[in-house]
């Protein structure tokens, strides 16, 4: 009876170890995906800054977006 109980405990421990191993592997995969998303986010933020500066430069160079001074035109 004791041997059977020890065998059951050993099998249970082995199953728990495999379950934990699978959980660790899943966590590692999730961490990898999170890291990839963080990297992509940083890249997109940088690109957005460049595009924002480009648009700002275009707007400042275009006469359409320039403010007019109505007082100086009257003189």
PQR file with spaces between the fields and no chain letter, atoms N, CA, C, O and H, PARSE charges and radii, in Angstrom:
ATOM       1  N    UNK     1       0.836   -1.197    0.000 -0.4000 1.5000
ATOM       2  CA   UNK     1       0.000    0.000    0.000 -0.0000 2.0000
ATOM       3  C    UNK     1       0.872    1.250    0.000  0.5500 1.7000
ATOM       4  O    UNK     1       0.587    2.217   -0.705 -0.5500 1.4000
ATOM       5  N    UNK     2       1.938    1.219    0.799 -0.4000 1.5000
ATOM       6  CA   UNK     2       2.833    2.370    0.876 -0.0000 2.0000
ATOM       7  C    UNK     2       3.534    2.610   -0.457  0.5500 1.7000
ATOM       8  O    UNK     2       3.697    3.755   -0.881 -0.5500 1.4000
ATOM       9  H    UNK     2       2.169    0.433    1.372  0.4000 1.0000
ATOM      10  N    UNK     3       3.949    1.528   -1.118 -0.4000 1.5000
ATOM      11  CA   UNK     3       4.599    1.664   -2.425 -0.0000 2.0000
ATOM      12  C    UNK     3       3.651    2.267   -3.455  0.5500 1.7000
ATOM      13  O    UNK     3       4.061    3.102   -4.261 -0.5500 1.4000
ATOM      14  H    UNK     3       3.818    0.598   -0.774  0.4000 1.0000
ATOM      15  N    UNK     4       2.400    1.854   -3.433 -0.4000 1.5000
ATOM      16  CA   UNK     4       1.415    2.396   -4.367 -0.0000 2.0000
ATOM      17  C    UNK     4       1.187    3.877   -4.097  0.5500 1.7000
ATOM      18  O    UNK     4       1.062    4.671   -5.029 -0.5500 1.4000
ATOM      19  H    UNK     4       2.067    1.175   -2.778  0.4000 1.0000
ATOM      20  N    UNK     5       1.134    4.244   -2.825 -0.4000 1.5000
ATOM      21  CA   UNK     5       0.947    5.647   -2.453 -0.0000 2.0000
ATOM      22  C    UNK     5       2.141    6.482   -2.897  0.5500 1.7000
ATOM      23  O    UNK     5       1.971    7.580   -3.427 -0.5500 1.4000
ATOM      24  H    UNK     5       1.236    3.599   -2.068  0.4000 1.0000
ATOM      25  N    UNK     6       3.337    5.968   -2.684 -0.4000 1.5000
ATOM      26  CA   UNK     6       4.554    6.669   -3.105 -0.0000 2.0000
ATOM      27  C    UNK     6       4.597    6.816   -4.619  0.5500 1.7000
ATOM      28  O    UNK     6       5.021    7.850   -5.135 -0.5500 1.4000
ATOM      29  H    UNK     6       3.475    5.077   -2.254  0.4000 1.0000
ATOM      30  N    UNK     7       4.161    5.792   -5.323 -0.4000 1.5000
ATOM      31  CA   UNK     7       4.120    5.849   -6.783 -0.0000 2.0000
ATOM      32  C    UNK     7       3.120    6.902   -7.258  0.5500 1.7000
ATOM      33  O    UNK     7       3.393    7.653   -8.194 -0.5500 1.4000
ATOM      34  H    UNK     7       3.816    4.952   -4.903  0.4000 1.0000
ATOM      35  N    UNK     8       1.959    6.948   -6.601 -0.4000 1.5000
ATOM      36  CA   UNK     8       0.951    7.957   -6.953 -0.0000 2.0000
ATOM      37  C    UNK     8       1.475    9.371   -6.707  0.5500 1.7000
ATOM      38  O    UNK     8       1.271   10.275   -7.517 -0.5500 1.4000
ATOM      39  H    UNK     8       1.738    6.338   -5.840  0.4000 1.0000
ATOM      40  N    UNK     9       2.149    9.541   -5.577 -0.4000 1.5000
ATOM      41  CA   UNK     9       2.713   10.858   -5.252 -0.0000 2.0000
ATOM      42  C    UNK     9       3.778   11.240   -6.271  0.5500 1.7000
ATOM      43  O    UNK     9       3.835   12.386   -6.718 -0.5500 1.4000
ATOM      44  H    UNK     9       2.314    8.807   -4.919  0.4000 1.0000
ATOM      45  N    UNK    10       4.613   10.286   -6.633 -0.4000 1.5000
ATOM      46  CA   UNK    10       5.662   10.536   -7.616 -0.0000 2.0000
ATOM      47  C    UNK    10       5.067   10.922   -8.971  0.5500 1.7000
ATOM      48  O    UNK    10       5.532   11.859   -9.619 -0.5500 1.4000
ATOM      49  H    UNK    10       4.567    9.355   -6.270  0.4000 1.0000
ATOM      50  N    UNK    11       4.034   10.189   -9.388 -0.4000 1.5000
ATOM      51  CA   UNK    11       3.367   10.519  -10.655 -0.0000 2.0000
ATOM      52  C    UNK    11       2.717   11.902  -10.600  0.5500 1.7000
ATOM      53  O    UNK    11       2.778   12.668  -11.561 -0.5500 1.4000
ATOM      54  H    UNK    11       3.656    9.428   -8.862  0.4000 1.0000
ATOM      55  N    UNK    12       2.099   12.203   -9.465 -0.4000 1.5000
ATOM      56  CA   UNK    12       1.467   13.513   -9.306 -0.0000 2.0000
ATOM      57  C    UNK    12       2.512   14.626   -9.385  0.5500 1.7000
ATOM      58  O    UNK    12       2.299   15.642  -10.046 -0.5500 1.4000
ATOM      59  H    UNK    12       2.050   11.580   -8.684  0.4000 1.0000
ATOM      60  N    UNK    13       3.636   14.427   -8.710 -0.4000 1.5000
ATOM      61  CA   UNK    13       4.712   15.423   -8.745 -0.0000 2.0000
ATOM      62  C    UNK    13       5.241   15.613  -10.160  0.5500 1.7000
ATOM      63  O    UNK    13       5.524   16.735  -10.581 -0.5500 1.4000
ATOM      64  H    UNK    13       3.809   13.601   -8.173  0.4000 1.0000
ATOM      65  N    UNK    14       5.369   14.529  -10.880 -0.4000 1.5000
ATOM      66  CA   UNK    14       5.829   14.608  -12.260 -0.0000 2.0000
ATOM      67  C    UNK    14       4.837   15.389  -13.118  0.5500 1.7000
ATOM      68  O    UNK    14       5.241   16.206  -13.944 -0.5500 1.4000
ATOM      69  H    UNK    14       5.139   13.617  -10.538  0.4000 1.0000
ATOM      70  N    UNK    15       3.551   15.144  -12.929 -0.4000 1.5000
ATOM      71  CA   UNK    15       2.527   15.877  -13.672 -0.0000 2.0000
ATOM      72  C    UNK    15       2.558   17.367  -13.332  0.5500 1.7000
ATOM      73  O    UNK    15       2.407   18.213  -14.213 -0.5500 1.4000
ATOM      74  H    UNK    15       3.222   14.479  -12.257  0.4000 1.0000
ATOM      75  N    UNK    16       2.751   17.678  -12.072 -0.4000 1.5000
ATOM      76  CA   UNK    16       2.824   19.079  -11.644 -0.0000 2.0000
ATOM      77  C    UNK    16       4.045   19.752  -12.266  0.5500 1.7000
ATOM      78  O    UNK    16       3.963   20.891  -12.726 -0.5500 1.4000
ATOM      79  H    UNK    16       2.873   16.991  -11.356  0.4000 1.0000
ATOM      80  N    UNK    17       5.170   19.049  -12.280 -0.4000 1.5000
ATOM      81  CA   UNK    17       6.382   19.609  -12.883 -0.0000 2.0000
ATOM      82  C    UNK    17       6.170   19.907  -14.363  0.5500 1.7000
ATOM      83  O    UNK    17       6.582   20.962  -14.846 -0.5500 1.4000
ATOM      84  H    UNK    17       5.236   18.124  -11.907  0.4000 1.0000
ATOM      85  N    UNK    18       5.525   18.980  -15.094 -0.4000 1.5000
ATOM      86  CA   UNK    18       5.261   19.206  -16.516 -0.0000 2.0000
ATOM      87  C    UNK    18       4.303   20.378  -16.721  0.5500 1.7000
ATOM      88  O    UNK    18       4.479   21.184  -17.635 -0.5500 1.4000
ATOM      89  H    UNK    18       5.190   18.124  -14.701  0.4000 1.0000
ATOM      90  N    UNK    19       3.291   20.461  -15.862 -0.4000 1.5000
ATOM      91  CA   UNK    19       2.337   21.571  -15.958 -0.0000 2.0000
ATOM      92  C    UNK    19       3.047   22.901  -15.715  0.5500 1.7000
ATOM      93  O    UNK    19       2.801   23.881  -16.417 -0.5500 1.4000
ATOM      94  H    UNK    19       3.148   19.806  -15.120  0.4000 1.0000
ATOM      95  N    UNK    20       3.925   22.928  -14.719 -0.4000 1.5000
ATOM      96  CA   UNK    20       4.678   24.153  -14.436 -0.0000 2.0000
ATOM      97  C    UNK    20       5.622   24.500  -15.577  0.5500 1.7000
ATOM      98  O    UNK    20       5.779   25.669  -15.930 -0.5500 1.4000
ATOM      99  H    UNK    20       4.125   22.132  -14.148  0.4000 1.0000
ATOM     100  N    UNK    21       6.243   23.491  -16.145 -0.4000 1.5000
ATOM     101  CA   UNK    21       7.132   23.716  -17.278 -0.0000 2.0000
ATOM     102  C    UNK    21       6.372   24.330  -18.451  0.5500 1.7000
ATOM     103  O    UNK    21       6.861   25.259  -19.095 -0.5500 1.4000
ATOM     104  H    UNK    21       6.116   22.541  -15.858  0.4000 1.0000
ATOM     105  N    UNK    22       5.180   23.811  -18.727 -0.4000 1.5000
ATOM     106  CA   UNK    22       4.358   24.374  -19.799 -0.0000 2.0000
ATOM     107  C    UNK    22       3.963   25.819  -19.497  0.5500 1.7000
ATOM     108  O    UNK    22       3.950   26.664  -20.392 -0.5500 1.4000
ATOM     109  H    UNK    22       4.783   23.057  -18.204  0.4000 1.0000
ATOM     110  N    UNK    23       3.645   26.095  -18.244 -0.4000 1.5000
ATOM     111  CA   UNK    23       3.311   27.469  -17.861 -0.0000 2.0000
ATOM     112  C    UNK    23       4.500   28.407  -18.061  0.5500 1.7000
ATOM     113  O    UNK    23       4.340   29.525  -18.551 -0.5500 1.4000
ATOM     114  H    UNK    23       3.656   25.408  -17.517  0.4000 1.0000
ATOM     115  N    UNK    24       5.675   27.954  -17.684 -0.4000 1.5000
ATOM     116  CA   UNK    24       6.882   28.765  -17.863 -0.0000 2.0000
ATOM     117  C    UNK    24       7.127   29.033  -19.343  0.5500 1.7000
ATOM     118  O    UNK    24       7.446   30.158  -19.729 -0.5500 1.4000
ATOM     119  H    UNK    24       5.805   27.046  -17.286  0.4000 1.0000
ATOM     120  N    UNK    25       6.980   28.009  -20.165 -0.4000 1.5000
ATOM     121  CA   UNK    25       7.175   28.192  -21.604 -0.0000 2.0000
ATOM     122  C    UNK    25       6.157   29.171  -22.179  0.5500 1.7000
ATOM     123  O    UNK    25       6.504   30.011  -23.010 -0.5500 1.4000
ATOM     124  H    UNK    25       6.722   27.095  -19.851  0.4000 1.0000
ATOM     125  N    UNK    26       4.906   29.068  -21.741 -0.4000 1.5000
ATOM     126  CA   UNK    26       3.886   30.010  -22.205 -0.0000 2.0000
ATOM     127  C    UNK    26       4.203   31.436  -21.765  0.5500 1.7000
ATOM     128  O    UNK    26       4.004   32.384  -22.525 -0.5500 1.4000
ATOM     129  H    UNK    26       4.624   28.386  -21.066  0.4000 1.0000
ATOM     130  N    UNK    27       4.693   31.583  -20.543 -0.4000 1.5000
ATOM     131  CA   UNK    27       5.075   32.915  -20.066 -0.0000 2.0000
ATOM     132  C    UNK    27       6.241   33.484  -20.868  0.5500 1.7000
ATOM     133  O    UNK    27       6.271   34.678  -21.168 -0.5500 1.4000
ATOM     134  H    UNK    27       4.854   30.813  -19.926  0.4000 1.0000
ATOM     135  N    UNK    28       7.192   32.634  -21.210 -0.4000 1.5000
ATOM     136  CA   UNK    28       8.319   33.088  -22.029 -0.0000 2.0000
ATOM     137  C    UNK    28       7.851   33.538  -23.410  0.5500 1.7000
ATOM     138  O    UNK    28       8.339   34.535  -23.943 -0.5500 1.4000
ATOM     139  H    UNK    28       7.168   31.665  -20.966  0.4000 1.0000
ATOM     140  N    UNK    29       6.905   32.802  -23.984 -0.4000 1.5000
ATOM     141  CA   UNK    29       6.353   33.206  -25.279 -0.0000 2.0000
ATOM     142  C    UNK    29       5.618   34.543  -25.172  0.5500 1.7000
ATOM     143  O    UNK    29       5.766   35.412  -26.032 -0.5500 1.4000
ATOM     144  H    UNK    29       6.508   31.993  -23.551  0.4000 1.0000
ATOM     145  N    UNK    30       4.835   34.697  -24.121 -0.4000 1.5000
ATOM     146  CA   UNK    30       4.122   35.960  -23.918 -0.0000 2.0000
ATOM     147  C    UNK    30       5.094   37.121  -23.721  0.5500 1.7000
ATOM     148  O    UNK    30       4.883   38.212  -24.253 -0.5500 1.4000
ATOM     149  H    UNK    30       4.715   33.991  -23.423  0.4000 1.0000
ATOM     150  N    UNK    31       6.154   36.884  -22.960 -0.4000 1.5000
ATOM     151  CA   UNK    31       7.151   37.933  -22.743 -0.0000 2.0000
ATOM     152  C    UNK    31       7.805   38.329  -24.057  0.5500 1.7000
ATOM     153  O    UNK    31       8.047   39.510  -24.308 -0.5500 1.4000
ATOM     154  H    UNK    31       6.326   35.999  -22.528  0.4000 1.0000
ATOM     155  N    UNK    32       8.084   37.355  -24.879 -0.4000 1.5000
ATOM     156  CA   UNK    32       8.675   37.632  -26.182 -0.0000 2.0000
ATOM     157  C    UNK    32       7.741   38.484  -27.033  0.5500 1.7000
ATOM     158  O    UNK    32       8.181   39.419  -27.702 -0.5500 1.4000
ATOM     159  H    UNK    32       7.888   36.396  -24.676  0.4000 1.0000
ATOM     160  N    UNK    33       6.456   38.159  -27.006 -0.4000 1.5000
ATOM     161  CA   UNK    33       5.478   38.936  -27.769 -0.0000 2.0000
ATOM     162  C    UNK    33       5.349   40.354  -27.228  0.5500 1.7000
ATOM     163  O    UNK    33       5.246   41.309  -27.997 -0.5500 1.4000
ATOM     164  H    UNK    33       6.099   37.399  -26.462  0.4000 1.0000
ATOM     165  N    UNK    34       5.355   40.491  -25.901 -0.4000 1.5000
ATOM     166  CA   UNK    34       5.276   41.821  -25.288 -0.0000 2.0000
ATOM     167  C    UNK    34       6.500   42.647  -25.666  0.5500 1.7000
ATOM     168  O    UNK    34       6.375   43.827  -25.993 -0.5500 1.4000
ATOM     169  H    UNK    34       5.438   39.715  -25.276  0.4000 1.0000
ATOM     170  N    UNK    35       7.668   42.043  -25.622 -0.4000 1.5000
ATOM     171  CA   UNK    35       8.893   42.751  -26.000 -0.0000 2.0000
ATOM     172  C    UNK    35       8.839   43.207  -27.453  0.5500 1.7000
ATOM     173  O    UNK    35       9.265   44.318  -27.771 -0.5500 1.4000
ATOM     174  H    UNK    35       7.770   41.085  -25.356  0.4000 1.0000
ATOM     175  N    UNK    36       8.321   42.361  -28.334 -0.4000 1.5000
ATOM     176  CA   UNK    36       8.207   42.729  -29.747 -0.0000 2.0000
ATOM     177  C    UNK    36       7.236   43.895  -29.926  0.5500 1.7000
ATOM     178  O    UNK    36       7.485   44.795  -30.728 -0.5500 1.4000
ATOM     179  H    UNK    36       7.975   41.459  -28.076  0.4000 1.0000
ATOM     180  N    UNK    37       6.139   43.878  -29.186 -0.4000 1.5000
ATOM     181  CA   UNK    37       5.162   44.969  -29.277 -0.0000 2.0000
ATOM     182  C    UNK    37       5.757   46.267  -28.737  0.5500 1.7000
ATOM     183  O    UNK    37       5.537   47.336  -29.307 -0.5500 1.4000
ATOM     184  H    UNK    37       5.937   43.147  -28.534  0.4000 1.0000
ATOM     185  N    UNK    38       6.509   46.179  -27.643 -0.4000 1.5000
ATOM     186  CA   UNK    38       7.165   47.373  -27.098 -0.0000 2.0000
ATOM     187  C    UNK    38       8.140   47.964  -28.110  0.5500 1.7000
ATOM     188  O    UNK    38       8.192   49.179  -28.300 -0.5500 1.4000
ATOM     189  H    UNK    38       6.688   45.311  -27.181  0.4000 1.0000
ATOM     190  N    UNK    39       8.904   47.102  -28.751 -0.4000 1.5000
ATOM     191  CA   UNK    39       9.869   47.559  -29.751 -0.0000 2.0000
ATOM     192  C    UNK    39       9.159   48.224  -30.926  0.5500 1.7000
ATOM     193  O    UNK    39       9.589   49.277  -31.397 -0.5500 1.4000
ATOM     194  H    UNK    39       8.862   46.115  -28.597  0.4000 1.0000
ATOM     195  N    UNK    40       8.083   47.617  -31.398 -0.4000 1.5000
ATOM     196  CA   UNK    40       7.304   48.191  -32.496 -0.0000 2.0000
ATOM     197  C    UNK    40       6.697   49.528  -32.077  0.5500 1.7000
ATOM     198  O    UNK    40       6.651   50.466  -32.872 -0.5500 1.4000
ATOM     199  H    UNK    40       7.735   46.761  -31.016  0.4000 1.0000
ATOM     200  N    UNK    41       6.238   49.615  -30.843 -0.4000 1.5000
ATOM     201  CA   UNK    41       5.660   50.854  -30.334 -0.0000 2.0000
ATOM     202  C    UNK    41       6.693   51.981  -30.337  0.5500 1.7000
ATOM     203  O    UNK    41       6.391   53.099  -30.753 -0.5500 1.4000
ATOM     204  H    UNK    41       6.275   48.853  -30.197  0.4000 1.0000
ATOM     205  N    UNK    42       7.899   51.692  -29.879 -0.4000 1.5000
ATOM     206  CA   UNK    42       8.960   52.699  -29.887 -0.0000 2.0000
ATOM     207  C    UNK    42       9.290   53.143  -31.306  0.5500 1.7000
ATOM     208  O    UNK    42       9.504   54.327  -31.562 -0.5500 1.4000
ATOM     209  H    UNK    42       8.145   50.784  -29.540  0.4000 1.0000
ATOM     210  N    UNK    43       9.328   52.187  -32.218 -0.4000 1.5000
ATOM     211  CA   UNK    43       9.614   52.503  -33.623 -0.0000 2.0000
ATOM     212  C    UNK    43       8.528   53.416  -34.193  0.5500 1.7000
ATOM     213  O    UNK    43       8.829   54.400  -34.868 -0.5500 1.4000
ATOM     214  H    UNK    43       9.154   51.225  -32.010  0.4000 1.0000
ATOM     215  N    UNK    44       7.273   53.087  -33.920 -0.4000 1.5000
ATOM     216  CA   UNK    44       6.169   53.895  -34.433 -0.0000 2.0000
ATOM     217  C    UNK    44       6.147   55.286  -33.807  0.5500 1.7000
ATOM     218  O    UNK    44       5.834   56.263  -34.487 -0.5500 1.4000
ATOM     219  H    UNK    44       7.029   52.287  -33.371  0.4000 1.0000
ATOM     220  N    UNK    45       6.475   55.387  -32.526 -0.4000 1.5000
ATOM     221  CA   UNK    45       6.542   56.702  -31.884 -0.0000 2.0000
ATOM     222  C    UNK    45       7.602   57.567  -32.548  0.5500 1.7000
ATOM     223  O    UNK    45       7.385   58.752  -32.801 -0.5500 1.4000
ATOM     224  H    UNK    45       6.730   54.593  -31.974  0.4000 1.0000
ATOM     225  N    UNK    46       8.739   56.965  -32.824 -0.4000 1.5000
ATOM     226  CA   UNK    46       9.822   57.693  -33.478 -0.0000 2.0000
ATOM     227  C    UNK    46       9.406   58.149  -34.874  0.5500 1.7000
ATOM     228  O    UNK    46       9.659   59.290  -35.260 -0.5500 1.4000
ATOM     229  H    UNK    46       8.915   56.003  -32.618  0.4000 1.0000
ATOM     230  N    UNK    47       8.770   57.261  -35.626 -0.4000 1.5000
ATOM     231  CA   UNK    47       8.304   57.623  -36.963 -0.0000 2.0000
ATOM     232  C    UNK    47       7.255   58.726  -36.894  0.5500 1.7000
ATOM     233  O    UNK    47       7.245   59.623  -37.737 -0.5500 1.4000
ATOM     234  H    UNK    47       8.564   56.333  -35.313  0.4000 1.0000
ATOM     235  N    UNK    48       6.376   58.669  -35.905 -0.4000 1.5000
ATOM     236  CA   UNK    48       5.355   59.702  -35.743 -0.0000 2.0000
ATOM     237  C    UNK    48       5.984   61.058  -35.441  0.5500 1.7000
ATOM     238  O    UNK    48       5.503   62.084  -35.922 -0.5500 1.4000
ATOM     239  H    UNK    48       6.384   57.940  -35.221  0.4000 1.0000
ATOM     240  N    UNK    49       7.045   61.072  -34.655 -0.4000 1.5000
ATOM     241  CA   UNK    49       7.738   62.328  -34.369 -0.0000 2.0000
ATOM     242  C    UNK    49       8.335   62.912  -35.642  0.5500 1.7000
ATOM     243  O    UNK    49       8.241   64.115  -35.885 -0.5500 1.4000
ATOM     244  H    UNK    49       7.436   60.239  -34.263  0.4000 1.0000
ATOM     245  N    UNK    50       8.944   62.061  -36.446 -0.4000 1.5000
ATOM     246  CA   UNK    50       9.534   62.525  -37.704 -0.0000 2.0000
ATOM     247  C    UNK    50       8.449   63.071  -38.622  0.5500 1.7000
ATOM     248  O    UNK    50       8.606   64.143  -39.207 -0.5500 1.4000
ATOM     249  H    UNK    50       9.021   61.084  -36.248  0.4000 1.0000
ATOM     250  N    UNK    51       7.350   62.334  -38.748 -0.4000 1.5000
ATOM     251  CA   UNK    51       6.255   62.794  -39.602 -0.0000 2.0000
ATOM     252  C    UNK    51       5.633   64.078  -39.069  0.5500 1.7000
ATOM     253  O    UNK    51       5.293   64.970  -39.846 -0.5500 1.4000
ATOM     254  H    UNK    51       7.223   61.464  -38.272  0.4000 1.0000
ATOM     255  N    UNK    52       5.482   64.179  -37.767 -0.4000 1.5000
ATOM     256  CA   UNK    52       4.934   65.397  -37.171 -0.0000 2.0000
ATOM     257  C    UNK    52       5.809   66.599  -37.457  0.5500 1.7000
ATOM     258  O    UNK    52       5.306   67.672  -37.789 -0.5500 1.4000
ATOM     259  H    UNK    52       5.758   63.454  -37.136  0.4000 1.0000
ATOM     260  N    UNK    53       7.115   66.428  -37.331 -0.4000 1.5000
ATOM     261  CA   UNK    53       8.047   67.523  -37.628 -0.0000 2.0000
ATOM     262  C    UNK    53       8.003   67.881  -39.109  0.5500 1.7000
ATOM     263  O    UNK    53       8.055   69.057  -39.469 -0.5500 1.4000
ATOM     264  H    UNK    53       7.524   65.557  -37.061  0.4000 1.0000
ATOM     265  N    UNK    54       7.909   66.875  -39.963 -0.4000 1.5000
ATOM     266  CA   UNK    54       7.827   67.106  -41.408 -0.0000 2.0000
ATOM     267  C    UNK    54       6.575   67.912  -41.748  0.5500 1.7000
ATOM     268  O    UNK    54       6.640   68.873  -42.515 -0.5500 1.4000
ATOM     269  H    UNK    54       7.867   65.920  -39.671  0.4000 1.0000
ATOM     270  N    UNK    55       5.441   67.522  -41.180 -0.4000 1.5000
ATOM     271  CA   UNK    55       4.183   68.236  -41.434 -0.0000 2.0000
ATOM     272  C    UNK    55       4.267   69.661  -40.902  0.5500 1.7000
ATOM     273  O    UNK    55       3.807   70.602  -41.549 -0.5500 1.4000
ATOM     274  H    UNK    55       5.388   66.741  -40.557  0.4000 1.0000
ATOM     275  N    UNK    56       4.850   69.811  -39.731 -0.4000 1.5000
ATOM     276  CA   UNK    56       5.008   71.151  -39.158 -0.0000 2.0000
ATOM     277  C    UNK    56       5.866   72.027  -40.058  0.5500 1.7000
ATOM     278  O    UNK    56       5.550   73.198  -40.272 -0.5500 1.4000
ATOM     279  H    UNK    56       5.224   69.047  -39.205  0.4000 1.0000
ATOM     280  N    UNK    57       6.940   71.472  -40.583 -0.4000 1.5000
ATOM     281  CA   UNK    57       7.809   72.225  -41.496 -0.0000 2.0000
ATOM     282  C    UNK    57       7.076   72.596  -42.777  0.5500 1.7000
ATOM     283  O    UNK    57       7.211   73.717  -43.268 -0.5500 1.4000
ATOM     284  H    UNK    57       7.197   70.522  -40.410  0.4000 1.0000
ATOM     285  N    UNK    58       6.300   71.663  -43.319 -0.4000 1.5000
ATOM     286  CA   UNK    58       5.528   71.970  -44.525 -0.0000 2.0000
ATOM     287  C    UNK    58       4.519   73.079  -44.266  0.5500 1.7000
ATOM     288  O    UNK    58       4.355   73.983  -45.086 -0.5500 1.4000
ATOM     289  H    UNK    58       6.190   70.753  -42.919  0.4000 1.0000
ATOM     290  N    UNK    59       3.846   73.007  -43.128 -0.4000 1.5000
ATOM     291  CA   UNK    59       2.845   74.021  -42.806 -0.0000 2.0000
ATOM     292  C    UNK    59       3.484   75.390  -42.611  0.5500 1.7000
ATOM     293  O    UNK    59       2.916   76.400  -43.029 -0.5500 1.4000
ATOM     294  H    UNK    59       3.980   72.273  -42.462  0.4000 1.0000
ATOM     295  N    UNK    60       4.643   75.439  -41.991 -0.4000 1.5000
ATOM     296  CA   UNK    60       5.299   76.731  -41.775 -0.0000 2.0000
ATOM     297  C    UNK    60       5.858   77.293  -43.076  0.5500 1.7000
ATOM     298  O    UNK    60       6.004   78.508  -43.209 -0.5500 1.4000
ATOM     299  H    UNK    60       5.105   74.620  -41.652  0.4000 1.0000
ATOM     300  N    UNK    61       6.172   76.427  -44.038 -0.4000 1.5000
ATOM     301  CA   UNK    61       6.697   76.892  -45.322 -0.0000 2.0000
ATOM     302  C    UNK    61       5.587   77.288  -46.292  0.5500 1.7000
ATOM     303  O    UNK    61       5.851   77.981  -47.275 -0.5500 1.4000
ATOM     304  H    UNK    61       6.053   75.440  -43.930  0.4000 1.0000
ATOM     305  N    UNK    62       4.370   76.868  -46.038 -0.4000 1.5000
ATOM     306  CA   UNK    62       3.261   77.141  -46.952 -0.0000 2.0000
ATOM     307  C    UNK    62       2.569   78.440  -46.568  0.5500 1.7000
ATOM     308  O    UNK    62       2.305   78.692  -45.392 -0.5500 1.4000
ATOM     309  H    UNK    62       4.156   76.305  -45.240  0.4000 1.0000
ATOM     310  N    UNK    63       2.277   79.264  -47.576 -0.4000 1.5000
ATOM     311  CA   UNK    63       1.595   80.536  -47.319 -0.0000 2.0000
ATOM     312  C    UNK    63       0.144   80.318  -46.906  0.5500 1.7000
ATOM     313  O    UNK    63      -0.458   81.209  -46.306 -0.5500 1.4000
ATOM     314  H    UNK    63       2.491   79.059  -48.531  0.4000 1.0000
ATOM     315  N    UNK    64      -0.418   79.186  -47.204 -0.4000 1.5000
ATOM     316  CA   UNK    64      -1.809   78.901  -46.842 -0.0000 2.0000
ATOM     317  C    UNK    64      -1.976   78.898  -45.326  0.5500 1.7000
ATOM     318  O    UNK    64      -3.023   79.293  -44.813 -0.5500 1.4000
ATOM     319  H    UNK    64       0.071   78.462  -47.692  0.4000 1.0000
ATOM     320  N    UNK    65      -0.961   78.459  -44.622 -0.4000 1.5000
ATOM     321  CA   UNK    65      -1.060   78.333  -43.175 -0.0000 2.0000
ATOM     322  C    UNK    65      -0.453   79.521  -42.429  0.5500 1.7000
ATOM     323  O    UNK    65      -0.424   79.526  -41.199 -0.5500 1.4000
ATOM     324  H    UNK    65      -0.111   78.137  -45.039  0.4000 1.0000
ATOM     325  N    UNK    66       0.029   80.521  -43.155 -0.4000 1.5000
ATOM     326  CA   UNK    66       0.616   81.690  -42.515 -0.0000 2.0000
ATOM     327  C    UNK    66      -0.482   82.613  -42.014  0.5500 1.7000
ATOM     328  O    UNK    66      -1.519   82.763  -42.660 -0.5500 1.4000
ATOM     329  H    UNK    66       0.005   80.517  -44.155  0.4000 1.0000
ATOM     330  N    UNK    67      -0.252   83.234  -40.860 -0.4000 1.5000
ATOM     331  CA   UNK    67      -1.220   84.199  -40.345 -0.0000 2.0000
ATOM     332  C    UNK    67      -1.030   85.517  -41.078  0.5500 1.7000
ATOM     333  O    UNK    67       0.088   85.887  -41.439 -0.5500 1.4000
ATOM     334  H    UNK    67       0.591   83.112  -40.335  0.4000 1.0000
ATOM     335  N    UNK    68      -2.127   86.215  -41.293 -0.4000 1.5000
ATOM     336  CA   UNK    68      -2.055   87.516  -41.968 -0.0000 2.0000
ATOM     337  C    UNK    68      -2.207   88.611  -40.938  0.5500 1.7000
ATOM     338  O    UNK    68      -2.974   88.485  -39.984 -0.5500 1.4000
ATOM     339  H    UNK    68      -3.035   85.915  -41.000  0.4000 1.0000
ATOM     340  N    UNK    69      -1.480   89.672  -41.137 -0.4000 1.5000
ATOM     341  CA   UNK    69      -1.542   90.826  -40.244 -0.0000 2.0000
ATOM     342  C    UNK    69      -2.381   91.885  -40.931  0.5500 1.7000
ATOM     343  O    UNK    69      -1.885   92.578  -41.819 -0.5500 1.4000
ATOM     344  H    UNK    69      -0.857   89.775  -41.913  0.4000 1.0000
ATOM     345  N    UNK    70      -3.633   92.027  -40.544 -0.4000 1.5000
ATOM     346  CA   UNK    70      -4.559   92.938  -41.223 -0.0000 2.0000
ATOM     347  C    UNK    70      -4.175   94.396  -41.005  0.5500 1.7000
ATOM     348  O    UNK    70      -4.486   95.231  -41.854 -0.5500 1.4000
ATOM     349  H    UNK    70      -4.036   91.464  -39.823  0.4000 1.0000
ATOM     350  N    UNK    71      -3.516   94.734  -39.907 -0.4000 1.5000
ATOM     351  CA   UNK    71      -3.119   96.120  -39.646 -0.0000 2.0000
ATOM     352  C    UNK    71      -2.050   96.573  -40.627  0.5500 1.7000
ATOM     353  O    UNK    71      -2.092   97.710  -41.097 -0.5500 1.4000
ATOM     354  H    UNK    71      -3.263   94.055  -39.217  0.4000 1.0000
ATOM     355  N    UNK    72      -1.105   95.718  -40.943 -0.4000 1.5000
ATOM     356  CA   UNK    72      -0.028   96.111  -41.847 -0.0000 2.0000
ATOM     357  C    UNK    72      -0.533   96.232  -43.274  0.5500 1.7000
ATOM     358  O    UNK    72       0.052   96.979  -44.058 -0.5500 1.4000
ATOM     359  H    UNK    72      -1.071   94.795  -40.561  0.4000 1.0000
ATOM     360  N    UNK    73      -1.583   95.534  -43.637 -0.4000 1.5000
ATOM     361  CA   UNK    73      -2.131   95.614  -44.991 -0.0000 2.0000
ATOM     362  C    UNK    73      -2.901   96.915  -45.194  0.5500 1.7000
ATOM     363  O    UNK    73      -2.989   97.407  -46.318 -0.5500 1.4000
ATOM     364  H    UNK    73      -2.058   94.927  -42.999  0.4000 1.0000
ATOM     365  N    UNK    74      -3.464   97.482  -44.117 -0.4000 1.5000
ATOM     366  CA   UNK    74      -4.235   98.715  -44.242 -0.0000 2.0000
ATOM     367  C    UNK    74      -3.339   99.917  -44.465  0.5500 1.7000
ATOM     368  O    UNK    74      -3.772  100.889  -45.083 -0.5500 1.4000
ATOM     369  H    UNK    74      -3.393   97.082  -43.204  0.4000 1.0000
ATOM     370  N    UNK    75      -2.129   99.887  -43.993 -0.4000 1.5000
ATOM     371  CA   UNK    75      -1.233  101.054  -44.074 -0.0000 2.0000
ATOM     372  C    UNK    75      -0.713  101.290  -45.431  0.5500 1.7000
ATOM     373  O    UNK    75       0.049  102.233  -45.646 -0.5500 1.4000
ATOM     374  H    UNK    75      -1.777   99.097  -43.491  0.4000 1.0000
